[in-house]
């Protein structure tokens, strides 16, 4: 199948043009872009579309999202990560979500993503209390059915949750500690076998899907699992996706558990490579950042989630200067409350203008768009496949209406895309050479039927879930004590926006040490 998009305004994000717009024809043949240029020859049988009033840019890549949280958007506020996780990823009394609900919740995330201009995402699928192959299959089927390019993980925690939190054994009640240790975690062999089966089933399927190796965090997994998972990632050239140093508590964890930063601990294990993506990477030292740049690692930056959970502000300019690849992520829908990447793009551009008065360090529109496309593609190990409108790449792109309110009048196009566009101007979204969204409607699924069934099943699930939350909320005073103890520690770095001396004094004086 051939389609020629004639005379479009193109923001290609290729090496030659980056975000500089230019007029061109774009020829799509089957699932790939065949040519980009002026007055391209029209082969016989080609559908020609006048794109004079259209802006084409590559689809955005959401470098870090958790579809598990889709049912919990608009549910939590004013909770730091460690207290928020008690409710969003409860440690007591949770039963698995039905495979049907997993499928529907995946479609919900996919619908919002596609309509907002995302053509590829990395879904770090944390299935509580434990991931099954049937549940993972439901996730992959959801993305495949709706036509969204998806890299989905087998996320693994193989240490008891309480053994991943500093000072837990000192603070938590003995009966809870005993209960928490009563269920054996997955072994390294079990996870590797699970991942090998998932790779055989899903990696590369339908030209859209990839399986991702994702040990949850260095403090949450045993060393033998971390090393074995990295080797499996190397064998299959998959992303090695890990939560690292999202919060100050995690910075304290590295010191208390390993006598080093978590990045130094990972480096000691030999798992820092160009396949490694750190989700968040906020509480990084100077030497951590240098080392990440040396190995060519990536950081998936999640500014909205980091702001809502009070985690801190990542060092955008320092990371870029060191040569670290930056992608952008929404994170989960219970800590961001949407999967809209246009929100993430604008927040990224704004947030880092207040961390340094030197305007030369502020993010440019070009840099932010690069992170939202090429940076995310590299993080997902799709460097040469997606993220640009360029001959040979997959035909994953978004078509904006230049006659919309957001582009009236048209000034600097990259600035429009970063600060003005919210998704309202999107007329079509193409993935793998196929139109999957047109005029705000996903074409490959019945949206109303999906939403209606989801409402019905979610209501029953959330009614039971409220009881689980209440049970876990009883632990909140203990975790609150741990949280305040950690933030009152001096770590030599401060990623909060306030004066750390005041923060430590305030926390230390609260009586919660």
C-alpha positions in Angstrom: 0.0 0.0 0.0 1.3 3.4 -1.0 0.3 6.8 0.3 1.8 10.2 -0.6 1.3 13.1 1.8 1.7 16.1 -0.5 3.3 19.4 0.5 3.2 18.9 4.3 4.9 21.1 6.7 7.3 18.6 8.3 9.1 18.7 11.7 11.2 15.6 11.0 13.4 15.4 14.1 16.1 13.8 11.9 19.7 14.5 12.3 19.8 17.0 9.4 16.8 19.2 10.4 16.0 18.3 14.0 12.9 20.5 14.8 13.4 23.0 12.0 10.2 22.8 9.8 10.3 22.5 6.1 7.9 21.7 3.2 8.1 18.3 1.7 6.2 15.3 0.4 6.2 12.1 2.5 5.8 8.8 0.8 4.6 5.9 2.9 5.0 2.3 1.5 3.5 -0.4 3.7 4.8 0.1 7.2 7.7 2.4 6.5 8.5 5.9 5.2 9.9 5.4 1.7 11.0 8.9 0.8 10.8 12.5 2.1 11.4 15.3 -0.4 10.0 18.0 -2.7 7.8 17.0 -5.7 8.3 13.3 -5.2 7.4 11.0 -8.1 4.0 9.4 -7.6 4.1 5.7 -8.3 1.1 4.0 -9.9 -1.6 3.1 -7.5 -0.6 5.6 -4.9 -3.2 7.4 -2.8 -2.3 11.1 -2.8 -3.4 13.3 0.1 -3.1 17.1 0.0 -1.3 17.9 3.3 -0.8 21.7 2.6 -2.7 22.6 5.8 -1.1 19.8 7.8 2.0 19.6 10.1 3.7 16.2 10.3 6.0 15.3 13.2 7.1 11.9 14.5 4.8 10.4 17.1 6.0 10.9 20.7 7.6 8.0 22.6 6.4 7.7 26.2 9.6 6.4 27.8 8.0 5.3 31.1 4.4 4.5 32.0 2.6 2.0 34.3 -0.7 0.8 32.9 -1.5 -0.9 36.2 -2.5 2.5 37.6 -5.1 3.3 35.0 -8.0 2.6 37.4 -6.5 5.0 40.1 -6.2 8.3 38.3 -7.7 11.2 40.4 -7.5 9.1 43.6 -4.5 10.2 45.6 -2.8 13.5 46.5 -0.2 14.9 48.8 1.6 11.6 49.4 5.3 11.1 48.8 6.3 7.9 46.9 6.8 5.6 49.9 3.4 6.5 51.4 1.7 6.6 48.0 2.9 3.1 47.2 1.2 1.7 50.4 -2.1 2.5 48.6 -1.3 2.2 44.9 0.8 -0.9 45.3 -0.5 -2.3 48.6 1.6 -4.9 50.4 -1.4 -6.5 52.3 -4.5 -8.3 51.0 -4.4 -7.5 47.3 -5.8 -10.1 44.9 -4.9 -10.2 41.2 -6.9 -8.1 38.7 -8.9 -10.2 36.2 -7.2 -10.7 32.8 -10.2 -9.0 31.2 -9.8 -6.0 33.3 -6.1 -5.9 32.6 -6.9 -5.9 28.9 -9.5 -3.1 29.2 -7.3 -1.0 31.4 -4.5 -1.4 28.8 -6.9 -0.1 26.1 -7.8 2.9 28.3 -4.1 3.9 28.5 -3.6 3.2 24.8 -6.6 5.3 23.7 -5.5 8.3 25.7 -1.9 7.9 24.5 -2.8 7.7 20.8 -5.2 10.6 20.9 -2.5 12.7 22.4 0.1 11.9 19.7 2.0 9.0 21.3 2.8 6.2 18.8 5.2 4.2 21.0 5.4 3.6 24.7 7.3 1.6 27.3 4.8 0.1 29.7 6.6 -1.1 32.8 3.9 -3.5 33.8 4.0 -3.9 37.6 1.2 -6.4 38.2 0.3 -6.7 41.9 0.6 -8.9 43.7 2.4 -11.0 41.0 2.6 -11.0 37.2 1.2 -14.0 35.4 1.8 -14.9 31.7 -2.0 -14.6 31.1 -2.0 -11.1 32.5 1.0 -10.1 30.4 -0.7 -11.6 27.4 -3.7 -9.3 28.1 -1.5 -6.3 28.0 0.2 -7.2 24.8 -3.1 -8.1 23.1 -4.6 -4.7 24.2 -1.8 -2.7 22.5 -1.8 -5.0 19.5 -5.5 -4.7 19.0 -5.6 -0.9 19.1 -2.4 -0.6 17.0 0.0 1.1 19.4 3.7 0.3 19.3 4.5 -1.0 22.8 7.4 -2.3 24.8 6.1 -4.1 27.8 8.0 -5.4 30.7 8.2 -8.2 33.1 8.8 -6.1 36.1 10.2 -8.1 39.0 10.7 -7.5 42.7 12.3 -10.6 44.3 13.0 -9.2 47.7 10.3 -8.7 50.3 9.0 -5.1 50.1 9.9 -4.3 53.7 13.5 -5.4 53.0 13.8 -2.7 50.4 13.0 0.2 52.8 15.7 1.5 55.1 14.9 1.4 58.9 11.8 -0.8 58.3 13.0 -3.5 60.7 13.4 -0.9 63.4 10.1 0.8 62.9 7.5 -1.7 61.7 5.5 -3.9 64.2 6.9 -7.5 64.6 3.6 -9.1 63.5 3.6 -7.2 60.3 7.2 -8.1 59.6 6.4 -11.7 60.2 3.4 -11.5 57.8 5.4 -9.7 55.2 8.1 -12.4 55.2 5.6 -15.3 55.0 5.2 -15.2 51.2 8.3 -16.3 49.3 9.3 -13.9 46.5 10.0 -15.2 43.0 13.4 -16.7 42.5 15.9 -15.6 39.9 15.4 -18.8 37.9 11.6 -18.3 37.9 12.0 -14.7 36.5 14.5 -15.7 33.8 12.3 -18.6 32.7 9.3 -16.3 32.6 11.1 -13.7 30.6 12.5 -16.3 28.1 8.9 -17.5 27.5 7.7 -13.9 27.1 10.5 -13.1 24.7 9.6 -16.1 22.6 5.9 -15.2 22.5 5.9 -11.4 22.1 9.2 -9.9 21.2 8.8 -8.6 17.6 5.2 -9.8 17.2 3.2 -8.0 14.5 6.0 -5.5 14.0 4.7 -3.6 17.0 5.6 -5.4 20.2 8.8 -5.9 22.3 9.3 -7.5 25.7 11.5 -5.5 28.1 13.7 -6.8 30.9 12.8 -4.7 34.0 14.1 -5.5 37.4 12.2 -3.0 39.5 15.1 -1.4 41.3 18.6 -2.3 42.6 17.4 -2.4 46.2 14.3 -4.4 45.3 16.1 -7.3 43.6 18.9 -9.7 44.6 22.3 -9.2 43.0 22.1 -12.6 41.1 18.8 -11.6 39.5 20.1 -8.2 38.5 23.1 -9.8 36.8 21.2 -12.6 35.1 18.5 -10.1 33.9 21.2 -7.9 32.4 22.7 -10.8 30.6 19.3 -11.8 29.1 18.8 -8.2 28.0 22.2 -8.3 26.3 21.4 -11.6 24.5 18.1 -10.1 23.1 19.2 -6.5 22.7 16.3 -5.3 24.9 16.0 -2.3 27.1 17.2 -2.9 30.7 14.7 -0.7 32.5 15.2 0.1 36.2 13.7 2.5 38.8 16.7 4.3 40.3 17.0 7.2 42.7 13.5 8.6 42.4 13.4 9.8 46.0 15.7 10.9 48.8 14.6 7.8 50.6 16.2 5.8 47.8 19.4 7.8 48.1 19.5 6.9 51.8 18.8 3.3 50.9 22.0 3.1 48.8 24.0 4.4 51.7 22.4 2.2 54.3 22.3 -1.0 52.3 25.4 -0.8 50.2 27.6 2.0 51.5 27.4 3.7 48.1 25.0 5.4 45.7 22.6 3.0 43.9 24.3 3.9 40.6 27.7 3.0 42.1 26.2 -0.3 43.3 24.8 -1.0 39.8 28.2 -0.2 38.2 29.9 -2.6 40.6 27.5 -5.3 39.4 28.4 -4.5 35.8 24.9 -3.7 34.7 25.4 -0.1 33.5 25.5 -0.1 29.7 24.0 1.7 26.8 21.0 -0.6 27.2 20.3 0.7 30.7 17.5 3.2 31.3 17.0 4.7 34.7 13.4 5.7 35.4 13.6 9.0 37.2 17.3 9.4 38.1 16.7 12.4 40.4 19.0 12.0 43.4 22.1 11.5 41.4 25.5 12.7 42.5 28.0 14.4 40.1 30.0 11.2 39.7 26.8 9.2 39.1 25.9 11.5 36.2 29.4 11.3 34.7 29.4 7.6 34.8 26.0 7.4 33.2 27.3 9.6 30.4 30.4 7.5 30.0 28.4 4.2 29.4 25.8 5.9 27.2 22.9 5.1 29.5 19.4 6.8 29.4 17.2 8.5 31.9 13.4 8.5 31.5 12.5 11.9 32.9 9.0 12.0 34.5 8.6 15.6 35.6 4.8 15.7 36.4 4.9 12.5 38.5 8.1 13.7 40.3 6.3 17.0 41.1 3.1 15.4 42.3 4.9 12.9 44.6 7.3 15.6 45.8 10.3 13.5 44.7 12.5 16.3 43.6 13.8 17.9 40.3 16.1 16.0 38.0 19.3 17.7 36.7 18.2 18.2 33.1 21.1 20.3 31.9 23.8 18.4 33.8 22.5 15.1 32.4 22.5 16.4 28.8 26.0 18.0 29.2 27.4 14.7 30.5 26.1 12.8 27.4 23.2 11.0 29.1 20.3 10.2 26.7 17.1 11.7 28.0 13.6 10.4 27.2 10.3 11.7 28.6 7.7 9.7 30.4 4.3 10.3 32.0 4.9 7.6 34.7 1.8 5.9 36.1 -1.8 7.3 36.0 -2.0 7.4 39.8 1.0 9.7 40.2 0.5 11.8 37.0 -3.2 11.2 36.6 -3.0 11.0 32.8 -0.9 9.6 30.0 -0.9 12.8 28.0 2.6 13.5 26.7 1.8 17.0 25.6 1.5 17.8 29.3 4.8 16.2 30.0 6.5 18.1 27.1 5.3 21.5 28.4 6.1 20.7 32.0 9.6 19.7 31.1 10.2 22.9 29.2 8.9 25.0 32.1 10.2 23.2 35.2 13.9 23.5 34.4 13.7 27.3 33.9 13.4 27.8 37.6 16.3 25.6 38.7 19.0 28.0 37.4 18.9 31.8 36.7 21.3 31.3 33.8 19.0 31.3 30.8 21.6 29.5 28.7 20.9 26.3 30.8 17.1 26.4 30.2 15.7 23.7 27.9 15.1 24.7 24.3 12.0 23.7 22.5 14.2 21.6 20.2 15.8 19.7 23.1 12.5 18.9 24.6 11.0 17.7 21.3 14.2 15.6 20.8 13.7 14.0 24.2 10.0 13.3 23.4 10.9 11.5 20.2 14.5 10.5 19.5 15.5 10.3 23.1 12.6 8.0 23.9 13.3 5.9 20.8 16.9 5.3 21.9 15.8 4.5 25.4 13.5 1.8 24.0 16.3 0.3 21.8 14.4 1.6 18.7 17.0 4.2 17.7 16.9 3.6 14.0 13.2 2.6 13.8 11.1 5.4 15.2 11.3 9.0 16.4 11.9 10.7 13.1 10.3 11.3 9.7 13.0 9.9 7.5 13.3 7.3 4.8 13.6 3.8 6.1 12.0 4.4 9.5 8.7 3.1 10.6 5.7 5.2 9.5 4.8 6.4 13.0 3.8 10.0 12.8 1.1 12.6 13.9 -0.8 15.0 11.6 -1.7 18.3 13.0 -4.2 20.8 11.6 -2.4 24.1 10.9 -5.8 25.9 10.7 -6.7 25.0 14.3 -6.8 27.5 17.2 -3.5 26.3 18.5 -1.7 27.2 15.2 -3.6 30.5 14.6 -1.5 32.5 13.9 1.6 30.3 13.2 4.8 31.7 14.7 7.7 29.5 15.7 6.5 26.0 15.0 8.7 24.1 17.6 7.5 26.6 20.3 3.9 25.9 19.3 4.4 22.2 19.7 6.0 22.5 23.1 3.9 25.3 24.7 0.7 25.7 22.8 -0.3 22.2 21.5 -2.4 20.1 23.8 -3.6 17.5 21.4 -6.6 19.4 20.1 -5.0 20.0 16.7 -4.3 16.3 16.0 -6.3 15.1 13.0 -4.6 11.7 12.3 -2.2 9.4 14.0 -0.3 6.8 12.0 1.4 3.7 13.5 3.3 1.2 11.3 1.9 2.7 8.2 -1.7 2.6 9.3 -4.1 5.3 10.4 -5.1 4.4 13.9 -6.7 7.7 15.0 -8.8 10.1 12.9 -10.5 13.2 14.2 -10.2 12.1 17.8 -11.5 8.6 17.4 -9.4 5.3 17.6 -10.3 3.4 14.5 -9.4 -0.2 15.5 -11.5 -0.6 18.6 -15.0 0.3 19.7 -14.2 3.0 22.2 -17.7 3.3 23.7 -18.0 -0.5 24.2 -14.5 -0.5 25.8 -15.4 2.3 28.2 -18.8 0.9 29.1 -17.4 -2.5 30.0 -14.5 -0.9 31.8 -16.8 1.2 34.0 -18.8 -1.9 34.9 -15.8 -4.1 35.8 -13.9 -1.3 37.5 -16.7 -0.4 39.8 -16.7 -3.8 41.4 -12.9 -4.0 41.6 -12.5 -0.5 43.1 -15.2 -1.3 45.7 -13.1 -4.2 47.0 -9.9 -2.2 46.5 -11.1 0.4 49.0 -11.0 -2.3 51.7 -7.4 -3.2 50.7 -6.4 0.5 50.9 -7.9 0.8 54.4 -6.0 -2.2 55.6 -2.7 -0.9 54.3 -3.5 2.7 55.5 -3.0 1.3 59.0 0.8 1.1 58.2 1.0 4.7 57.2 2.2 6.1 60.5 5.2 3.8 60.4 6.1 4.6 56.8 5.6 8.3 57.6 8.1 7.9 60.4 10.6 6.3 58.0 10.0 9.0 55.3 10.7 11.8 57.7 13.8 10.1 59.1 15.1 9.8 55.5 14.4 13.3 54.4 16.1 14.7 57.6 19.3 13.0 56.6 22.0 15.1 54.9 23.1 13.4 51.7 25.4 16.1 50.3 23.0 16.8 47.4 19.6 18.5 47.5 17.0 17.9 44.7 14.2 19.7 46.5 13.4 23.2 45.5 13.8 24.6 49.0 16.8 25.3 51.2 17.8 21.8 52.5 19.0 23.3 55.9 15.5 24.5 56.6 14.0 21.2 55.4 16.3 19.1 57.6 15.7 21.3 60.6 11.9 21.2 60.1 11.9 17.4 59.7 14.3 16.7 62.5 12.2 18.9 64.8 9.0 17.1 64.0 9.6 14.4 66.5 9.3 11.8 63.8 12.9 10.6 63.7 
